[in-house]
Amino acid sequence: MTKDTAIKLFNDKQIRTHWDNEQEKWFFSIVDVVGVLSESVNPQSYWGS
């Protein structure tokens, strides 16, 4: 796994990330974050509600 596609852990849950070299910023999967914060079994449906 590279810095560009590293997976971060938050409360023992995986959050997909992407590092943008040009902007020098991390981007996080909002669906993964919603899943961790809402403790939803299916965060895709929670996000679409």
mmCIF entry with sequence, helices, sheets and N, C-alpha, C, O atoms, coordinates in Angstrom:
data_MODEL
# 
_entry.id   MODEL 
# 
_entity.id                         1 
_entity.type                       polymer 
_entity.pdbx_number_of_molecules   1 
# 
_entity_poly.entity_id                      1 
_entity_poly.type                           'polypeptide(L)' 
_entity_poly.nstd_linkage                   no 
_entity_poly.nstd_monomer                   no 
_entity_poly.pdbx_seq_one_letter_code       MTKDTAIKLFNDKQIRTHWDNEQEKWFFSIVDVVGVLSESVNPQSYWGS 
_entity_poly.pdbx_seq_one_letter_code_can   MTKDTAIKLFNDKQIRTHWDNEQEKWFFSIVDVVGVLSESVNPQSYWGS 
_entity_poly.pdbx_strand_id                 A 
# 
loop_
_entity_poly_seq.entity_id 
_entity_poly_seq.num 
_entity_poly_seq.mon_id 
_entity_poly_seq.hetero 
1 1  MET n 
1 2  THR n 
1 3  LYS n 
1 4  ASP n 
1 5  THR n 
1 6  ALA n 
1 7  ILE n 
1 8  LYS n 
1 9  LEU n 
1 10 PHE n 
1 11 ASN n 
1 12 ASP n 
1 13 LYS n 
1 14 GLN n 
1 15 ILE n 
1 16 ARG n 
1 17 THR n 
1 18 HIS n 
1 19 TRP n 
1 20 ASP n 
1 21 ASN n 
1 22 GLU n 
1 23 GLN n 
1 24 GLU n 
1 25 LYS n 
1 26 TRP n 
1 27 PHE n 
1 28 PHE n 
1 29 SER n 
1 30 ILE n 
1 31 VAL n 
1 32 ASP n 
1 33 VAL n 
1 34 VAL n 
1 35 GLY n 
1 36 VAL n 
1 37 LEU n 
1 38 SER n 
1 39 GLU n 
1 40 SER n 
1 41 VAL n 
1 42 ASN n 
1 43 PRO n 
1 44 GLN n 
1 45 SER n 
1 46 TYR n 
1 47 TRP n 
1 48 GLY n 
1 49 SER n 
# 
_struct_asym.id          A 
_struct_asym.entity_id   1 
# 
loop_
_struct_conf.conf_type_id 
_struct_conf.id 
_struct_conf.pdbx_PDB_helix_id 
_struct_conf.beg_label_comp_id 
_struct_conf.beg_label_asym_id 
_struct_conf.beg_label_seq_id 
_struct_conf.pdbx_beg_PDB_ins_code 
_struct_conf.end_label_comp_id 
_struct_conf.end_label_asym_id 
_struct_conf.end_label_seq_id 
_struct_conf.pdbx_end_PDB_ins_code 
_struct_conf.beg_auth_comp_id 
_struct_conf.beg_auth_asym_id 
_struct_conf.beg_auth_seq_id 
_struct_conf.end_auth_comp_id 
_struct_conf.end_auth_asym_id 
_struct_conf.end_auth_seq_id 
_struct_conf.pdbx_PDB_helix_class 
_struct_conf.details 
_struct_conf.pdbx_PDB_helix_length 
HELX_P HELX_P1 AA1 LYS A 3  ? THR A 5  ? LYS A 3  THR A 5  5 ? 3 
HELX_P HELX_P2 AA2 ILE A 30 ? SER A 38 ? ILE A 30 SER A 38 1 ? 9 
HELX_P HELX_P3 AA3 PRO A 43 ? GLY A 48 ? PRO A 43 GLY A 48 1 ? 6 
# 
_struct_conf_type.id          HELX_P 
_struct_conf_type.criteria    ? 
_struct_conf_type.reference   ? 
# 
_struct_sheet.id               AA1 
_struct_sheet.type             ? 
_struct_sheet.number_strands   3 
_struct_sheet.details          ? 
# 
loop_
_struct_sheet_order.sheet_id 
_struct_sheet_order.range_id_1 
_struct_sheet_order.range_id_2 
_struct_sheet_order.offset 
_struct_sheet_order.sense 
AA1 1 2 ? anti-parallel 
AA1 2 3 ? anti-parallel 
# 
loop_
_struct_sheet_range.sheet_id 
_struct_sheet_range.id 
_struct_sheet_range.beg_label_comp_id 
_struct_sheet_range.beg_label_asym_id 
_struct_sheet_range.beg_label_seq_id 
_struct_sheet_range.pdbx_beg_PDB_ins_code 
_struct_sheet_range.end_label_comp_id 
_struct_sheet_range.end_label_asym_id 
_struct_sheet_range.end_label_seq_id 
_struct_sheet_range.pdbx_end_PDB_ins_code 
_struct_sheet_range.beg_auth_comp_id 
_struct_sheet_range.beg_auth_asym_id 
_struct_sheet_range.beg_auth_seq_id 
_struct_sheet_range.end_auth_comp_id 
_struct_sheet_range.end_auth_asym_id 
_struct_sheet_range.end_auth_seq_id 
AA1 1 ILE A 7  ? PHE A 10 ? ILE A 7  PHE A 10 
AA1 2 LYS A 13 ? ASP A 20 ? LYS A 13 ASP A 20 
AA1 3 LYS A 25 ? PHE A 28 ? LYS A 25 PHE A 28 
# 
loop_
_atom_site.group_PDB 
_atom_site.id 
_atom_site.type_symbol 
_atom_site.label_atom_id 
_atom_site.label_alt_id 
_atom_site.label_comp_id 
_atom_site.label_asym_id 
_atom_site.label_entity_id 
_atom_site.label_seq_id 
_atom_site.pdbx_PDB_ins_code 
_atom_site.Cartn_x 
_atom_site.Cartn_y 
_atom_site.Cartn_z 
_atom_site.occupancy 
_atom_site.B_iso_or_equiv 
_atom_site.pdbx_formal_charge 
_atom_site.auth_seq_id 
_atom_site.auth_comp_id 
_atom_site.auth_asym_id 
_atom_site.auth_atom_id 
_atom_site.pdbx_PDB_model_num 
ATOM 1   N N  . MET A 1 1  ? 0.852   -1.169 0.000  1.00 0.00 ? 1  MET A N  1 
ATOM 2   C CA . MET A 1 1  ? 0.000   0.000  0.000  1.00 0.00 ? 1  MET A CA 1 
ATOM 3   C C  . MET A 1 1  ? 0.901   1.235  0.000  1.00 0.00 ? 1  MET A C  1 
ATOM 4   O O  . MET A 1 1  ? 1.892   1.290  0.727  1.00 0.00 ? 1  MET A O  1 
ATOM 5   N N  . THR A 1 2  ? 0.552   2.208  -0.808 1.00 0.00 ? 2  THR A N  1 
ATOM 6   C CA . THR A 1 2  ? 1.351   3.422  -0.905 1.00 0.00 ? 2  THR A CA 1 
ATOM 7   C C  . THR A 1 2  ? 0.674   4.562  -0.164 1.00 0.00 ? 2  THR A C  1 
ATOM 8   O O  . THR A 1 2  ? -0.473  4.448  0.269  1.00 0.00 ? 2  THR A O  1 
ATOM 9   N N  . LYS A 1 3  ? 1.390   5.643  -0.029 1.00 0.00 ? 3  LYS A N  1 
ATOM 10  C CA . LYS A 1 3  ? 0.829   6.833  0.616  1.00 0.00 ? 3  LYS A CA 1 
ATOM 11  C C  . LYS A 1 3  ? -0.411  7.317  -0.146 1.00 0.00 ? 3  LYS A C  1 
ATOM 12  O O  . LYS A 1 3  ? -1.352  7.832  0.458  1.00 0.00 ? 3  LYS A O  1 
ATOM 13  N N  . ASP A 1 4  ? -0.407  7.148  -1.472 1.00 0.00 ? 4  ASP A N  1 
ATOM 14  C CA . ASP A 1 4  ? -1.521  7.620  -2.301 1.00 0.00 ? 4  ASP A CA 1 
ATOM 15  C C  . ASP A 1 4  ? -2.832  6.910  -2.000 1.00 0.00 ? 4  ASP A C  1 
ATOM 16  O O  . ASP A 1 4  ? -3.899  7.509  -2.134 1.00 0.00 ? 4  ASP A O  1 
ATOM 17  N N  . THR A 1 5  ? -2.773  5.646  -1.595 1.00 0.00 ? 5  THR A N  1 
ATOM 18  C CA . THR A 1 5  ? -3.988  4.860  -1.400 1.00 0.00 ? 5  THR A CA 1 
ATOM 19  C C  . THR A 1 5  ? -4.049  4.231  -0.019 1.00 0.00 ? 5  THR A C  1 
ATOM 20  O O  . THR A 1 5  ? -4.663  3.179  0.154  1.00 0.00 ? 5  THR A O  1 
ATOM 21  N N  . ALA A 1 6  ? -3.433  4.848  0.946  1.00 0.00 ? 6  ALA A N  1 
ATOM 22  C CA . ALA A 1 6  ? -3.380  4.299  2.294  1.00 0.00 ? 6  ALA A CA 1 
ATOM 23  C C  . ALA A 1 6  ? -4.773  4.223  2.921  1.00 0.00 ? 6  ALA A C  1 
ATOM 24  O O  . ALA A 1 6  ? -5.646  5.036  2.615  1.00 0.00 ? 6  ALA A O  1 
ATOM 25  N N  . ILE A 1 7  ? -4.967  3.256  3.786  1.00 0.00 ? 7  ILE A N  1 
ATOM 26  C CA . ILE A 1 7  ? -6.211  3.122  4.538  1.00 0.00 ? 7  ILE A CA 1 
ATOM 27  C C  . ILE A 1 7  ? -5.933  3.551  5.966  1.00 0.00 ? 7  ILE A C  1 
ATOM 28  O O  . ILE A 1 7  ? -4.985  3.072  6.589  1.00 0.00 ? 7  ILE A O  1 
ATOM 29  N N  . LYS A 1 8  ? -6.743  4.438  6.481  1.00 0.00 ? 8  LYS A N  1 
ATOM 30  C CA . LYS A 1 8  ? -6.590  4.927  7.844  1.00 0.00 ? 8  LYS A CA 1 
ATOM 31  C C  . LYS A 1 8  ? -7.587  4.199  8.739  1.00 0.00 ? 8  LYS A C  1 
ATOM 32  O O  . LYS A 1 8  ? -8.607  3.700  8.263  1.00 0.00 ? 8  LYS A O  1 
ATOM 33  N N  . LEU A 1 9  ? -7.293  4.141  10.021 1.00 0.00 ? 9  LEU A N  1 
ATOM 34  C CA . LEU A 1 9  ? -8.196  3.529  10.984 1.00 0.00 ? 9  LEU A CA 1 
ATOM 35  C C  . LEU A 1 9  ? -8.766  4.604  11.898 1.00 0.00 ? 9  LEU A C  1 
ATOM 36  O O  . LEU A 1 9  ? -8.054  5.499  12.353 1.00 0.00 ? 9  LEU A O  1 
ATOM 37  N N  . PHE A 1 10 ? -10.069 4.498  12.157 1.00 0.00 ? 10 PHE A N  1 
ATOM 38  C CA . PHE A 1 10 ? -10.751 5.396  13.078 1.00 0.00 ? 10 PHE A CA 1 
ATOM 39  C C  . PHE A 1 10 ? -11.720 4.541  13.871 1.00 0.00 ? 10 PHE A C  1 
ATOM 40  O O  . PHE A 1 10 ? -12.616 3.926  13.291 1.00 0.00 ? 10 PHE A O  1 
ATOM 41  N N  . ASN A 1 11 ? -11.560 4.489  15.171 1.00 0.00 ? 11 ASN A N  1 
ATOM 42  C CA . ASN A 1 11 ? -12.382 3.599  16.022 1.00 0.00 ? 11 ASN A CA 1 
ATOM 43  C C  . ASN A 1 11 ? -12.338 2.162  15.505 1.00 0.00 ? 11 ASN A C  1 
ATOM 44  O O  . ASN A 1 11 ? -13.359 1.476  15.472 1.00 0.00 ? 11 ASN A O  1 
ATOM 45  N N  . ASP A 1 12 ? -11.155 1.717  15.106 1.00 0.00 ? 12 ASP A N  1 
ATOM 46  C CA . ASP A 1 12 ? -10.935 0.359  14.587 1.00 0.00 ? 12 ASP A CA 1 
ATOM 47  C C  . ASP A 1 12 ? -11.690 0.059  13.304 1.00 0.00 ? 12 ASP A C  1 
ATOM 48  O O  . ASP A 1 12 ? -11.860 -1.110 12.957 1.00 0.00 ? 12 ASP A O  1 
ATOM 49  N N  . LYS A 1 13 ? -12.143 1.065  12.598 1.00 0.00 ? 13 LYS A N  1 
ATOM 50  C CA . LYS A 1 13 ? -12.811 0.891  11.298 1.00 0.00 ? 13 LYS A CA 1 
ATOM 51  C C  . LYS A 1 13 ? -11.915 1.482  10.223 1.00 0.00 ? 13 LYS A C  1 
ATOM 52  O O  . LYS A 1 13 ? -11.192 2.448  10.467 1.00 0.00 ? 13 LYS A O  1 
ATOM 53  N N  . GLN A 1 14 ? -11.964 0.897  9.029  1.00 0.00 ? 14 GLN A N  1 
ATOM 54  C CA . GLN A 1 14 ? -11.125 1.363  7.936  1.00 0.00 ? 14 GLN A CA 1 
ATOM 55  C C  . GLN A 1 14 ? -11.772 2.537  7.209  1.00 0.00 ? 14 GLN A C  1 
ATOM 56  O O  . GLN A 1 14 ? -12.968 2.524  6.921  1.00 0.00 ? 14 GLN A O  1 
ATOM 57  N N  . ILE A 1 15 ? -10.957 3.553  6.917  1.00 0.00 ? 15 ILE A N  1 
ATOM 58  C CA . ILE A 1 15 ? -11.386 4.708  6.143  1.00 0.00 ? 15 ILE A CA 1 
ATOM 59  C C  . ILE A 1 15 ? -10.477 4.781  4.918  1.00 0.00 ? 15 ILE A C  1 
ATOM 60  O O  . ILE A 1 15 ? -9.259  4.907  5.052  1.00 0.00 ? 15 ILE A O  1 
ATOM 61  N N  . ARG A 1 16 ? -11.064 4.702  3.733  1.00 0.00 ? 16 ARG A N  1 
ATOM 62  C CA . ARG A 1 16 ? -10.265 4.801  2.510  1.00 0.00 ? 16 ARG A CA 1 
ATOM 63  C C  . ARG A 1 16 ? -9.827  6.250  2.307  1.00 0.00 ? 16 ARG A C  1 
ATOM 64  O O  . ARG A 1 16 ? -10.597 7.186  2.526  1.00 0.00 ? 16 ARG A O  1 
ATOM 65  N N  . THR A 1 17 ? -8.576  6.412  1.886  1.00 0.00 ? 17 THR A N  1 
ATOM 66  C CA . THR A 1 17 ? -8.014  7.744  1.696  1.00 0.00 ? 17 THR A CA 1 
ATOM 67  C C  . THR A 1 17 ? -7.268  7.832  0.377  1.00 0.00 ? 17 THR A C  1 
ATOM 68  O O  . THR A 1 17 ? -6.935  6.822  -0.243 1.00 0.00 ? 17 THR A O  1 
ATOM 69  N N  . HIS A 1 18 ? -7.015  9.068  -0.035 1.00 0.00 ? 18 HIS A N  1 
ATOM 70  C CA . HIS A 1 18 ? -6.199  9.329  -1.222 1.00 0.00 ? 18 HIS A CA 1 
ATOM 71  C C  . HIS A 1 18 ? -5.388  10.590 -0.973 1.00 0.00 ? 18 HIS A C  1 
ATOM 72  O O  . HIS A 1 18 ? -5.934  11.601 -0.530 1.00 0.00 ? 18 HIS A O  1 
ATOM 73  N N  . TRP A 1 19 ? -4.099  10.542 -1.251 1.00 0.00 ? 19 TRP A N  1 
ATOM 74  C CA . TRP A 1 19 ? -3.214  11.701 -1.105 1.00 0.00 ? 19 TRP A CA 1 
ATOM 75  C C  . TRP A 1 19 ? -3.041  12.355 -2.466 1.00 0.00 ? 19 TRP A C  1 
ATOM 76  O O  . TRP A 1 19 ? -2.655  11.691 -3.428 1.00 0.00 ? 19 TRP A O  1 
ATOM 77  N N  . ASP A 1 20 ? -3.323  13.659 -2.559 1.00 0.00 ? 20 ASP A N  1 
ATOM 78  C CA . ASP A 1 20 ? -3.142  14.414 -3.787 1.00 0.00 ? 20 ASP A CA 1 
ATOM 79  C C  . ASP A 1 20 ? -1.835  15.202 -3.670 1.00 0.00 ? 20 ASP A C  1 
ATOM 80  O O  . ASP A 1 20 ? -1.739  16.142 -2.881 1.00 0.00 ? 20 ASP A O  1 
ATOM 81  N N  . ASN A 1 21 ? -0.835  14.813 -4.457 1.00 0.00 ? 21 ASN A N  1 
ATOM 82  C CA . ASN A 1 21 ? 0.475   15.457 -4.390 1.00 0.00 ? 21 ASN A CA 1 
ATOM 83  C C  . ASN A 1 21 ? 0.434   16.921 -4.820 1.00 0.00 ? 21 ASN A C  1 
ATOM 84  O O  . ASN A 1 21 ? 1.130   17.754 -4.240 1.00 0.00 ? 21 ASN A O  1 
ATOM 85  N N  . GLU A 1 22 ? -0.366  17.240 -5.820 1.00 0.00 ? 22 GLU A N  1 
ATOM 86  C CA . GLU A 1 22 ? -0.425  18.624 -6.310 1.00 0.00 ? 22 GLU A CA 1 
ATOM 87  C C  . GLU A 1 22 ? -1.003  19.569 -5.256 1.00 0.00 ? 22 GLU A C  1 
ATOM 88  O O  . GLU A 1 22 ? -0.467  20.652 -5.024 1.00 0.00 ? 22 GLU A O  1 
ATOM 89  N N  . GLN A 1 23 ? -2.091  19.155 -4.625 1.00 0.00 ? 23 GLN A N  1 
ATOM 90  C CA . GLN A 1 23 ? -2.735  19.995 -3.613 1.00 0.00 ? 23 GLN A CA 1 
ATOM 91  C C  . GLN A 1 23 ? -2.150  19.781 -2.217 1.00 0.00 ? 23 GLN A C  1 
ATOM 92  O O  . GLN A 1 23 ? -2.400  20.559 -1.297 1.00 0.00 ? 23 GLN A O  1 
ATOM 93  N N  . GLU A 1 24 ? -1.365  18.707 -2.078 1.00 0.00 ? 24 GLU A N  1 
ATOM 94  C CA . GLU A 1 24 ? -0.808  18.311 -0.795 1.00 0.00 ? 24 GLU A CA 1 
ATOM 95  C C  . GLU A 1 24 ? -1.904  18.198 0.268  1.00 0.00 ? 24 GLU A C  1 
ATOM 96  O O  . GLU A 1 24 ? -1.825  18.792 1.343  1.00 0.00 ? 24 GLU A O  1 
ATOM 97  N N  . LYS A 1 25 ? -2.930  17.414 -0.076 1.00 0.00 ? 25 LYS A N  1 
ATOM 98  C CA . LYS A 1 25 ? -4.083  17.206 0.806  1.00 0.00 ? 25 LYS A CA 1 
ATOM 99  C C  . LYS A 1 25 ? -4.477  15.736 0.814  1.00 0.00 ? 25 LYS A C  1 
ATOM 100 O O  . LYS A 1 25 ? -4.296  15.018 -0.169 1.00 0.00 ? 25 LYS A O  1 
ATOM 101 N N  . TRP A 1 26 ? -5.020  15.311 1.949  1.00 0.00 ? 26 TRP A N  1 
ATOM 102 C CA . TRP A 1 26 ? -5.642  13.999 2.049  1.00 0.00 ? 26 TRP A CA 1 
ATOM 103 C C  . TRP A 1 26 ? -7.120  14.140 1.700  1.00 0.00 ? 26 TRP A C  1 
ATOM 104 O O  . TRP A 1 26 ? -7.754  15.134 2.056  1.00 0.00 ? 26 TRP A O  1 
ATOM 105 N N  . PHE A 1 27 ? -7.661  13.161 1.011  1.00 0.00 ? 27 PHE A N  1 
ATOM 106 C CA . PHE A 1 27 ? -9.086  13.059 0.753  1.00 0.00 ? 27 PHE A CA 1 
ATOM 107 C C  . PHE A 1 27 ? -9.564  11.755 1.375  1.00 0.00 ? 27 PHE A C  1 
ATOM 108 O O  . PHE A 1 27 ? -8.891  10.729 1.287  1.00 0.00 ? 27 PHE A O  1 
ATOM 109 N N  . PHE A 1 28 ? -10.735 11.806 2.007  1.00 0.00 ? 28 PHE A N  1 
ATOM 110 C CA . PHE A 1 28 ? -11.286 10.655 2.716  1.00 0.00 ? 28 PHE A CA 1 
ATOM 111 C C  . PHE A 1 28 ? -12.605 10.244 2.093  1.00 0.00 ? 28 PHE A C  1 
ATOM 112 O O  . PHE A 1 28 ? -13.355 11.089 1.606  1.00 0.00 ? 28 PHE A O  1 
ATOM 113 N N  . SER A 1 29 ? -12.893 8.946  2.106  1.00 0.00 ? 29 SER A N  1 
ATOM 114 C CA . SER A 1 29 ? -14.166 8.439  1.607  1.00 0.00 ? 29 SER A CA 1 
ATOM 115 C C  . SER A 1 29 ? -15.275 8.859  2.564  1.00 0.00 ? 29 SER A C  1 
ATOM 116 O O  . SER A 1 29 ? -15.305 8.428  3.717  1.00 0.00 ? 29 SER A O  1 
ATOM 117 N N  . ILE A 1 30 ? -16.184 9.702  2.082  1.00 0.00 ? 30 ILE A N  1 
ATOM 118 C CA . ILE A 1 30 ? -17.271 10.195 2.936  1.00 0.00 ? 30 ILE A CA 1 
ATOM 119 C C  . ILE A 1 30 ? -18.197 9.050  3.351  1.00 0.00 ? 30 ILE A C  1 
ATOM 120 O O  . ILE A 1 30 ? -18.749 9.071  4.451  1.00 0.00 ? 30 ILE A O  1 
ATOM 121 N N  . VAL A 1 31 ? -18.368 8.067  2.493  1.00 0.00 ? 31 VAL A N  1 
ATOM 122 C CA . VAL A 1 31 ? -19.220 6.923  2.848  1.00 0.00 ? 31 VAL A CA 1 
ATOM 123 C C  . VAL A 1 31 ? -18.600 6.153  4.011  1.00 0.00 ? 31 VAL A C  1 
ATOM 124 O O  . VAL A 1 31 ? -19.316 5.712  4.911  1.00 0.00 ? 31 VAL A O  1 
ATOM 125 N N  . ASP A 1 32 ? -17.285 5.988  4.002  1.00 0.00 ? 32 ASP A N  1 
ATOM 126 C CA . ASP A 1 32 ? -16.612 5.308  5.107  1.00 0.00 ? 32 ASP A CA 1 
ATOM 127 C C  . ASP A 1 32 ? -16.739 6.113  6.399  1.00 0.00 ? 32 ASP A C  1 
ATOM 128 O O  . ASP A 1 32 ? -16.975 5.545  7.466  1.00 0.00 ? 32 ASP A O  1 
ATOM 129 N N  . VAL A 1 33 ? -16.585 7.425  6.307  1.00 0.00 ? 33 VAL A N  1 
ATOM 130 C CA . VAL A 1 33 ? -16.703 8.285  7.489  1.00 0.00 ? 33 VAL A CA 1 
ATOM 131 C C  . VAL A 1 33 ? -18.125 8.238  8.038  1.00 0.00 ? 33 VAL A C  1 
ATOM 132 O O  . VAL A 1 33 ? -18.314 8.119  9.249  1.00 0.00 ? 33 VAL A O  1 
ATOM 133 N N  . VAL A 1 34 ? -19.132 8.330  7.161  1.00 0.00 ? 34 VAL A N  1 
ATOM 134 C CA . VAL A 1 34 ? -20.529 8.250  7.599  1.00 0.00 ? 34 VAL A CA 1 
ATOM 135 C C  . VAL A 1 34 ? -20.789 6.906  8.267  1.00 0.00 ? 34 VAL A C  1 
ATOM 136 O O  . VAL A 1 34 ? -21.482 6.839  9.282  1.00 0.00 ? 34 VAL A O  1 
ATOM 137 N N  . GLY A 1 35 ? -20.233 5.834  7.701  1.00 0.00 ? 35 GLY A N  1 
ATOM 138 C CA . GLY A 1 35 ? -20.409 4.512  8.289  1.00 0.00 ? 35 GLY A CA 1 
ATOM 139 C C  . GLY A 1 35 ? -19.843 4.413  9.692  1.00 0.00 ? 35 GLY A C  1 
ATOM 140 O O  . GLY A 1 35 ? -20.461 3.812  10.571 1.00 0.00 ? 35 GLY A O  1 
ATOM 141 N N  . VAL A 1 36 ? -18.677 4.994  9.909  1.00 0.00 ? 36 VAL A N  1 
ATOM 142 C CA . VAL A 1 36 ? -18.055 4.958  11.239 1.00 0.00 ? 36 VAL A CA 1 
ATOM 143 C C  . VAL A 1 36 ? -18.842 5.811  12.217 1.00 0.00 ? 36 VAL A C  1 
ATOM 144 O O  . VAL A 1 36 ? -19.138 5.368  13.327 1.00 0.00 ? 36 VAL A O  1 
ATOM 145 N N  . LEU A 1 37 ? -19.184 7.033  11.819 1.00 0.00 ? 37 LEU A N  1 
ATOM 146 C CA . LEU A 1 37 ? -19.858 7.943  12.744 1.00 0.00 ? 37 LEU A CA 1 
ATOM 147 C C  . LEU A 1 37 ? -21.296 7.534  13.054 1.00 0.00 ? 37 LEU A C  1 
ATOM 148 O O  . LEU A 1 37 ? -21.770 7.744  14.171 1.00 0.00 ? 37 LEU A O  1 
ATOM 149 N N  . SER A 1 38 ? -21.992 6.953  12.081 1.00 0.00 ? 38 SER A N  1 
ATOM 150 C CA . SER A 1 38 ? -23.386 6.562  12.293 1.00 0.00 ? 38 SER A CA 1 
ATOM 151 C C  . SER A 1 38 ? -23.515 5.122  12.786 1.00 0.00 ? 38 SER A C  1 
ATOM 152 O O  . SER A 1 38 ? -24.592 4.693  13.200 1.00 0.00 ? 38 SER A O  1 
ATOM 153 N N  . GLU A 1 39 ? -22.403 4.378  12.739 1.00 0.00 ? 39 GLU A N  1 
ATOM 154 C CA . GLU A 1 39 ? -22.400 2.954  13.076 1.00 0.00 ? 39 GLU A CA 1 
ATOM 155 C C  . GLU A 1 39 ? -23.408 2.181  12.227 1.00 0.00 ? 39 GLU A C  1 
ATOM 156 O O  . GLU A 1 39 ? -23.967 1.178  12.669 1.00 0.00 ? 39 GLU A O  1 
ATOM 157 N N  . SER A 1 40 ? -23.630 2.656  11.013 1.00 0.00 ? 40 SER A N  1 
ATOM 158 C CA . SER A 1 40 ? -24.567 2.032  10.084 1.00 0.00 ? 40 SER A CA 1 
ATOM 159 C C  . SER A 1 40 ? -23.983 0.745  9.528  1.00 0.00 ? 40 SER A C  1 
ATOM 160 O O  . SER A 1 40 ? -22.788 0.669  9.245  1.00 0.00 ? 40 SER A O  1 
ATOM 161 N N  . VAL A 1 41 ? -24.829 -0.269 9.369  1.00 0.00 ? 41 VAL A N  1 
ATOM 162 C CA . VAL A 1 41 ? -24.414 -1.527 8.758  1.00 0.00 ? 41 VAL A CA 1 
ATOM 163 C C  . VAL A 1 41 ? -24.205 -1.323 7.264  1.00 0.00 ? 41 VAL A C  1 
ATOM 164 O O  . VAL A 1 41 ? -23.323 -1.941 6.668  1.00 0.00 ? 41 VAL A O  1 
ATOM 165 N N  . ASN A 1 42 ? -25.020 -0.452 6.653  1.00 0.00 ? 42 ASN A N  1 
ATOM 166 C CA . ASN A 1 42 ? -24.947 -0.178 5.225  1.00 0.00 ? 42 ASN A CA 1 
ATOM 167 C C  . ASN A 1 42 ? -24.850 1.336  5.010  1.00 0.00 ? 42 ASN A C  1 
ATOM 168 O O  . ASN A 1 42 ? -25.865 1.981  4.747  1.00 0.00 ? 42 ASN A O  1 
ATOM 169 N N  . PRO A 1 43 ? -23.655 1.912  5.116  1.00 0.00 ? 43 PRO A N  1 
ATOM 170 C CA . PRO A 1 43 ? -23.531 3.373  5.037  1.00 0.00 ? 43 PRO A CA 1 
ATOM 171 C C  . PRO A 1 43 ? -23.914 3.956  3.683  1.00 0.00 ? 43 PRO A C  1 
ATOM 172 O O  . PRO A 1 43 ? -24.253 5.137  3.603  1.00 0.00 ? 43 PRO A O  1 
ATOM 173 N N  . GLN A 1 44 ? -23.869 3.152  2.604  1.00 0.00 ? 44 GLN A N  1 
ATOM 174 C CA . GLN A 1 44 ? -24.286 3.657  1.299  1.00 0.00 ? 44 GLN A CA 1 
ATOM 175 C C  . GLN A 1 44 ? -25.762 4.056  1.323  1.00 0.00 ? 44 GLN A C  1 
ATOM 176 O O  . GLN A 1 44 ? -26.126 5.088  0.761  1.00 0.00 ? 44 GLN A O  1 
ATOM 177 N N  . SER A 1 45 ? -26.606 3.263  1.957  1.00 0.00 ? 45 SER A N  1 
ATOM 178 C CA . SER A 1 45 ? -28.024 3.602  2.025  1.00 0.00 ? 45 SER A CA 1 
ATOM 179 C C  . SER A 1 45 ? -28.265 4.756  2.998  1.00 0.00 ? 45 SER A C  1 
ATOM 180 O O  . SER A 1 45 ? -29.167 5.566  2.788  1.00 0.00 ? 45 SER A O  1 
ATOM 181 N N  . TYR A 1 46 ? -27.464 4.834  4.059  1.00 0.00 ? 46 TYR A N  1 
ATOM 182 C CA . TYR A 1 46 ? -27.571 5.947  5.001  1.00 0.00 ? 46 TYR A CA 1 
ATOM 183 C C  . TYR A 1 46 ? -27.231 7.255  4.298  1.00 0.00 ? 46 TYR A C  1 
ATOM 184 O O  . TYR A 1 46 ? -27.905 8.266  4.495  1.00 0.00 ? 46 TYR A O  1 
ATOM 185 N N  . TRP A 1 47 ? -26.171 7.232  3.467  1.00 0.00 ? 47 TRP A N  1 
ATOM 186 C CA . TRP A 1 47 ? -25.738 8.416  2.746  1.00 0.00 ? 47 TRP A CA 1 
ATOM 187 C C  . TRP A 1 47 ? -26.810 8.851  1.745  1.00 0.00 ? 47 TRP A C  1 
ATOM 188 O O  . TRP A 1 47 ? -27.011 10.050 1.551  1.00 0.00 ? 47 TRP A O  1 
ATOM 189 N N  . GLY A 1 48 ? -27.495 7.912  1.112  1.00 0.00 ? 48 GLY A N  1 
ATOM 190 C CA . GLY A 1 48 ? -28.497 8.223  0.100  1.00 0.00 ? 48 GLY A CA 1 
ATOM 191 C C  . GLY A 1 48 ? -29.849 8.619  0.668  1.00 0.00 ? 48 GLY A C  1 
ATOM 192 O O  . GLY A 1 48 ? -30.725 9.042  -0.087 1.00 0.00 ? 48 GLY A O  1 
ATOM 193 N N  . SER A 1 49 ? -30.046 8.497  1.964  1.00 0.00 ? 49 SER A N  1 
ATOM 194 C CA . SER A 1 49 ? -31.354 8.807  2.577  1.00 0.00 ? 49 SER A CA 1 
ATOM 195 C C  . SER A 1 49 ? -31.654 10.267 2.548  1.00 0.00 ? 49 SER A C  1 
ATOM 196 O O  . SER A 1 49 ? -32.709 10.690 3.021  1.00 0.00 ? 49 SER A O  1 
# 
